[in-house]
Amino acid sequence: MFERVALIGVGLIGSSISLAIRKHDLAQNIVGHTKSSESTRLALELGLADKMYPSPEEAVENADLVILCTPVGTFETIARKIGPKLKQGSILTDVGSVKRFVIDKVVGHIPDNVHFIPSHPLAGTEFSGPESGFAELFENRWCLMTPLKGTDPDKITELSNFWQTLGSKVELMDPNHHDTVLAVTSHVPHLIAYTMVGTADHLHRIRNSEVIQYSAAGFRDFTRIAASDPTMWRDVFLSNKEATLDILGRFTEELFALQRLIRTENGPELFDYFHKTRAIRQGIIEAGQDTASPDFGRSTSTISKTRGKSQEP
Amino acid sequence: MFERVALIGVGLIGSSISLAIRKHDLAQNIVGHTKSSESTRLALELGLADKMYPSPEEAVENADLVILCTPVGTFETIARKIGPKLKQGSILTDVGSVKRFVIDKVVGHIPDNVHFIPSHPLAGTEFSGPESGFAELFENRWCLMTPLKGTDPDKITELSNFWQTLGSKVELMDPNHHDTVLAVTSHVPHLIAYTMVGTADHLHRIRNSEVIQYSAAGFRDFTRIAASDPTMWRDVFLSNKEATLDILGRFTEELFALQRLIRTENGPELFDYFHKTRAIRQGIIEAGQDTASPDFGRSTSTISKTRGKSQEP
């Protein structure tokens, strides 16, 4: 599909893309660049790249597809460096979790004869680094592409086919709308999880060991989210500031309303609220974005009966 | 171990206790009561009880162990009814998620010659009802017991052995301390998850189908928590009001501090905050309360490499 693919960054996403390209035989050559010498060594050792270059501008030379897989805060500097070296007619994409900011920072540095098409594969785990990648990461996950006006439709199709071959379902979206949708489905939930874990850490009346031991009762799901890569998430919040603060404001308003229902002991309204949220969960399972196994299937090896249906006791 | 066990309520916890008792052969007879005629029918059909009684007071007669497995809001009424019928020398326990409230509501109705020992197995899934139970629910999970002063130590040991045979690790705790610990590890995280799911539901700029489709990016973990039984959770918040509001106040304070870091674009402090929360996650995995598999092992069937370590990219 491509003669030469250049990966800038070989963390969880970059390394998974490499393994998926190999698995589906989508490129003759994979080259890369990462700032860290340890990650460079690992990338070569794990066969993630045929060659690693000391600078991004060297890595992108002659590449037909260049993918930015570093935190979005680094994109402007990288775009400035690689812009003049990008191959004529090549495709440049990225995997950043925000899209308006990325477009604003990158587009000015890209020559007219290069096709810059922003992407966002909605895939990840709480792990990071070159060793955390696996070829199946993108399977059955969405990849949102936010092409600029005037982009060659054939090139959009080419990149879309690439993501689909990796197993993703592709959808095109306006970049600003993308940032609002992601603020709701990802950015604010992550911020809240970080906050809850931080709140627990600051409580001196109860021991950290107690929080940890008794975490199965809900808290541990937050800790998984809050264990995600800190550099990436710092950049996400700084680069999607407005949508994050907007959704956060609505969340706080809603939380205060629920807090008031508890303070005033309004049982019927609490029940109605908790009842409604079940329907959304059911929708997610029906949309195939999660397992219906109890407890995320954590204990499928021991759970003999998983036929539970959501119903009143 | 017991001649006759009476289960009041046969939802997720009650049905799991029944199946676990059968599996480990801990009782000659299991009897029960539930208000719902549909649940009564299911309990008999699934073999959860040898006999179901139309009233709790009939169910507890001659039982050596009585376990209250209904939402905590029902306990006072049930205690008043069963108190006079409880067998002399029998053990009465419960599985409620709060303990001070339960003690306050129940203890006055229990005769002196009955051993009332509150319990709280920290186990559950997002499902409810008689069909959702499974015998392994309590395996490797904590069960917190909050015995009152003056309780016969032999009876505490007897009940502790019961939970341990079901696979639980038992710890004794002061009831007020229990309620604070659970507010942090369970009650407030649930409230926040409900709030986030509710916030998404109210946003009219983005379609519900979008929220659902793109939920894998963090939101779906919240929806699992927010899909839990609404009656149970209404009762938890009303009966652990003070600790919930206290922890919620701290959470809000913390959230505002993080919101300010975003508004003022303070990258270094955001990074430090997100970095610290990783350590807590690691502690939970080391304590054996969760899997280290990426993404909770959701896709273990397709993930070929799970050797990812938490590290910087």
Chai-1 contact restraints between the chains, C-beta under 6 A:
chainA,res_idxA,chainB,res_idxB,connection_type,confidence,min_distance_angstrom,max_distance_angstrom,comment,restraint_id
A,G11,B,P313,contact,1.0,0.0,6.0,A-B,restraint_1
A,L122,B,Y214,contact,1.0,0.0,6.0,A-B,restraint_2
A,L122,B,A216,contact,1.0,0.0,6.0,A-B,restraint_3
A,L122,B,A217,contact,1.0,0.0,6.0,A-B,restraint_4
A,T125,B,P294,contact,1.0,0.0,6.0,A-B,restraint_5
A,T125,B,D295,contact,1.0,0.0,6.0,A-B,restraint_6
A,F127,B,P294,contact,1.0,0.0,6.0,A-B,restraint_7
A,F127,B,G308,contact,1.0,0.0,6.0,A-B,restraint_8
A,S128,B,P313,contact,1.0,0.0,6.0,A-B,restraint_9
A,G129,B,Q311,contact,1.0,0.0,6.0,A-B,restraint_10
A,G129,B,P313,contact,1.0,0.0,6.0,A-B,restraint_11
A,E131,B,G308,contact,1.0,0.0,6.0,A-B,restraint_12
A,S132,B,G308,contact,1.0,0.0,6.0,A-B,restraint_13
A,F134,B,I303,contact,1.0,0.0,6.0,A-B,restraint_14
A,F134,B,S304,contact,1.0,0.0,6.0,A-B,restraint_15
A,F134,B,K305,contact,1.0,0.0,6.0,A-B,restraint_16
A,E136,B,T302,contact,1.0,0.0,6.0,A-B,restraint_17
A,W142,B,Y214,contact,1.0,0.0,6.0,A-B,restraint_18
A,V181,B,I206,contact,1.0,0.0,6.0,A-B,restraint_19
A,V181,B,E210,contact,1.0,0.0,6.0,A-B,restraint_20
A,V181,B,Y214,contact,1.0,0.0,6.0,A-B,restraint_21
A,V184,B,A200,contact,1.0,0.0,6.0,A-B,restraint_22
A,T185,B,V211,contact,1.0,0.0,6.0,A-B,restraint_23
A,T185,B,Y214,contact,1.0,0.0,6.0,A-B,restraint_24
A,T185,B,S215,contact,1.0,0.0,6.0,A-B,restraint_25
A,T185,B,A217,contact,1.0,0.0,6.0,A-B,restraint_26
A,T185,B,F219,contact,1.0,0.0,6.0,A-B,restraint_27
A,S186,B,A217,contact,1.0,0.0,6.0,A-B,restraint_28
A,S186,B,G218,contact,1.0,0.0,6.0,A-B,restraint_29
A,P189,B,M196,contact,1.0,0.0,6.0,A-B,restraint_30
A,P189,B,G218,contact,1.0,0.0,6.0,A-B,restraint_31
A,P189,B,F219,contact,1.0,0.0,6.0,A-B,restraint_32
A,P189,B,F222,contact,1.0,0.0,6.0,A-B,restraint_33
A,H190,B,G218,contact,1.0,0.0,6.0,A-B,restraint_34
A,I192,B,I192,contact,1.0,0.0,6.0,A-B,restraint_35
A,Y194,B,F274,contact,1.0,0.0,6.0,A-B,restraint_36
A,Y194,B,T277,contact,1.0,0.0,6.0,A-B,restraint_37
A,T195,B,E254,contact,1.0,0.0,6.0,A-B,restraint_38
A,T195,B,L255,contact,1.0,0.0,6.0,A-B,restraint_39
A,T195,B,L258,contact,1.0,0.0,6.0,A-B,restraint_40
A,M196,B,P189,contact,1.0,0.0,6.0,A-B,restraint_41
A,V197,B,T277,contact,1.0,0.0,6.0,A-B,restraint_42
A,V197,B,I280,contact,1.0,0.0,6.0,A-B,restraint_43
A,G198,B,E254,contact,1.0,0.0,6.0,A-B,restraint_44
A,T199,B,R250,contact,1.0,0.0,6.0,A-B,restraint_45
A,T199,B,F251,contact,1.0,0.0,6.0,A-B,restraint_46
A,T199,B,E254,contact,1.0,0.0,6.0,A-B,restraint_47
A,A200,B,V184,contact,1.0,0.0,6.0,A-B,restraint_48
A,I206,B,V181,contact,1.0,0.0,6.0,A-B,restraint_49
A,E210,B,V181,contact,1.0,0.0,6.0,A-B,restraint_50
A,V211,B,T185,contact,1.0,0.0,6.0,A-B,restraint_51
A,I212,B,G283,contact,1.0,0.0,6.0,A-B,restraint_52
A,I212,B,I284,contact,1.0,0.0,6.0,A-B,restraint_53
A,I212,B,A287,contact,1.0,0.0,6.0,A-B,restraint_54
A,Q213,B,A287,contact,1.0,0.0,6.0,A-B,restraint_55
A,Y214,B,L122,contact,1.0,0.0,6.0,A-B,restraint_56
A,Y214,B,W142,contact,1.0,0.0,6.0,A-B,restraint_57
A,Y214,B,V181,contact,1.0,0.0,6.0,A-B,restraint_58
A,Y214,B,T185,contact,1.0,0.0,6.0,A-B,restraint_59
A,S215,B,T185,contact,1.0,0.0,6.0,A-B,restraint_60
A,S215,B,I284,contact,1.0,0.0,6.0,A-B,restraint_61
A,S215,B,Q289,contact,1.0,0.0,6.0,A-B,restraint_62
A,A216,B,L122,contact,1.0,0.0,6.0,A-B,restraint_63
A,A216,B,Q289,contact,1.0,0.0,6.0,A-B,restraint_64
A,A217,B,L122,contact,1.0,0.0,6.0,A-B,restraint_65
A,A217,B,T185,contact,1.0,0.0,6.0,A-B,restraint_66
A,A217,B,S186,contact,1.0,0.0,6.0,A-B,restraint_67
A,G218,B,S186,contact,1.0,0.0,6.0,A-B,restraint_68
A,G218,B,P189,contact,1.0,0.0,6.0,A-B,restraint_69
A,G218,B,H190,contact,1.0,0.0,6.0,A-B,restraint_70
A,G218,B,I225,contact,1.0,0.0,6.0,A-B,restraint_71
A,F219,B,T185,contact,1.0,0.0,6.0,A-B,restraint_72
A,F219,B,P189,contact,1.0,0.0,6.0,A-B,restraint_73
A,R220,B,I284,contact,1.0,0.0,6.0,A-B,restraint_74
A,R220,B,D290,contact,1.0,0.0,6.0,A-B,restraint_75
A,D221,B,D221,contact,1.0,0.0,6.0,A-B,restraint_76
A,F222,B,P189,contact,1.0,0.0,6.0,A-B,restraint_77
A,T223,B,I280,contact,1.0,0.0,6.0,A-B,restraint_78
A,T223,B,R281,contact,1.0,0.0,6.0,A-B,restraint_79
A,T223,B,I284,contact,1.0,0.0,6.0,A-B,restraint_80
A,I225,B,G218,contact,1.0,0.0,6.0,A-B,restraint_81
A,A226,B,T277,contact,1.0,0.0,6.0,A-B,restraint_82
A,A227,B,R278,contact,1.0,0.0,6.0,A-B,restraint_83
A,A227,B,R281,contact,1.0,0.0,6.0,A-B,restraint_84
A,P230,B,F271,contact,1.0,0.0,6.0,A-B,restraint_85
A,P230,B,F274,contact,1.0,0.0,6.0,A-B,restraint_86
A,P230,B,H275,contact,1.0,0.0,6.0,A-B,restraint_87
A,W233,B,F274,contact,1.0,0.0,6.0,A-B,restraint_88
A,R234,B,G267,contact,1.0,0.0,6.0,A-B,restraint_89
A,R234,B,L270,contact,1.0,0.0,6.0,A-B,restraint_90
A,R234,B,F271,contact,1.0,0.0,6.0,A-B,restraint_91
A,F237,B,I262,contact,1.0,0.0,6.0,A-B,restraint_92
A,L238,B,E265,contact,1.0,0.0,6.0,A-B,restraint_93
A,L238,B,G267,contact,1.0,0.0,6.0,A-B,restraint_94
A,K241,B,I262,contact,1.0,0.0,6.0,A-B,restraint_95
A,L248,B,Q259,contact,1.0,0.0,6.0,A-B,restraint_96
A,R250,B,T199,contact,1.0,0.0,6.0,A-B,restraint_97
A,F251,B,T199,contact,1.0,0.0,6.0,A-B,restraint_98
A,E254,B,T195,contact,1.0,0.0,6.0,A-B,restraint_99
A,E254,B,G198,contact,1.0,0.0,6.0,A-B,restraint_100
A,E254,B,T199,contact,1.0,0.0,6.0,A-B,restraint_101
A,L255,B,T195,contact,1.0,0.0,6.0,A-B,restraint_102
A,L258,B,T195,contact,1.0,0.0,6.0,A-B,restraint_103
A,Q259,B,L248,contact,1.0,0.0,6.0,A-B,restraint_104
A,I262,B,F237,contact,1.0,0.0,6.0,A-B,restraint_105
A,I262,B,K241,contact,1.0,0.0,6.0,A-B,restraint_106
A,E265,B,L238,contact,1.0,0.0,6.0,A-B,restraint_107
A,G267,B,R234,contact,1.0,0.0,6.0,A-B,restraint_108
A,G267,B,L238,contact,1.0,0.0,6.0,A-B,restraint_109
A,L270,B,R234,contact,1.0,0.0,6.0,A-B,restraint_110
A,F271,B,P230,contact,1.0,0.0,6.0,A-B,restraint_111
A,F271,B,R234,contact,1.0,0.0,6.0,A-B,restraint_112
A,F274,B,Y194,contact,1.0,0.0,6.0,A-B,restraint_113
A,F274,B,P230,contact,1.0,0.0,6.0,A-B,restraint_114
A,F274,B,W233,contact,1.0,0.0,6.0,A-B,restraint_115
A,H275,B,P230,contact,1.0,0.0,6.0,A-B,restraint_116
A,T277,B,Y194,contact,1.0,0.0,6.0,A-B,restraint_117
A,T277,B,V197,contact,1.0,0.0,6.0,A-B,restraint_118
A,T277,B,A226,contact,1.0,0.0,6.0,A-B,restraint_119
A,R278,B,A227,contact,1.0,0.0,6.0,A-B,restraint_120
A,I280,B,V197,contact,1.0,0.0,6.0,A-B,restraint_121
A,I280,B,T223,contact,1.0,0.0,6.0,A-B,restraint_122
A,R281,B,T223,contact,1.0,0.0,6.0,A-B,restraint_123
A,R281,B,A227,contact,1.0,0.0,6.0,A-B,restraint_124
A,G283,B,I212,contact,1.0,0.0,6.0,A-B,restraint_125
A,I284,B,I212,contact,1.0,0.0,6.0,A-B,restraint_126
A,I284,B,S215,contact,1.0,0.0,6.0,A-B,restraint_127
A,I284,B,R220,contact,1.0,0.0,6.0,A-B,restraint_128
A,I284,B,T223,contact,1.0,0.0,6.0,A-B,restraint_129
A,A287,B,I212,contact,1.0,0.0,6.0,A-B,restraint_130
A,A287,B,Q213,contact,1.0,0.0,6.0,A-B,restraint_131
A,Q289,B,S215,contact,1.0,0.0,6.0,A-B,restraint_132
A,Q289,B,A216,contact,1.0,0.0,6.0,A-B,restraint_133
A,D290,B,R220,contact,1.0,0.0,6.0,A-B,restraint_134
A,T291,B,R298,contact,1.0,0.0,6.0,A-B,restraint_135
A,P294,B,T125,contact,1.0,0.0,6.0,A-B,restraint_136
A,P294,B,F127,contact,1.0,0.0,6.0,A-B,restraint_137
A,D295,B,T125,contact,1.0,0.0,6.0,A-B,restraint_138
A,F296,B,F296,contact,1.0,0.0,6.0,A-B,restraint_139
A,R298,B,T291,contact,1.0,0.0,6.0,A-B,restraint_140
A,T302,B,E136,contact,1.0,0.0,6.0,A-B,restraint_141
A,I303,B,F134,contact,1.0,0.0,6.0,A-B,restraint_142
A,S304,B,F134,contact,1.0,0.0,6.0,A-B,restraint_143
A,K305,B,F134,contact,1.0,0.0,6.0,A-B,restraint_144
A,R307,B,E131,contact,1.0,0.0,6.0,A-B,restraint_145
A,G308,B,F127,contact,1.0,0.0,6.0,A-B,restraint_146
A,G308,B,E131,contact,1.0,0.0,6.0,A-B,restraint_147
A,G308,B,S132,contact,1.0,0.0,6.0,A-B,restraint_148
A,Q311,B,G129,contact,1.0,0.0,6.0,A-B,restraint_149
A,P313,B,G11,contact,1.0,0.0,6.0,A-B,restraint_150
A,P313,B,S128,contact,1.0,0.0,6.0,A-B,restraint_151
A,P313,B,G129,contact,1.0,0.0,6.0,A-B,restraint_152
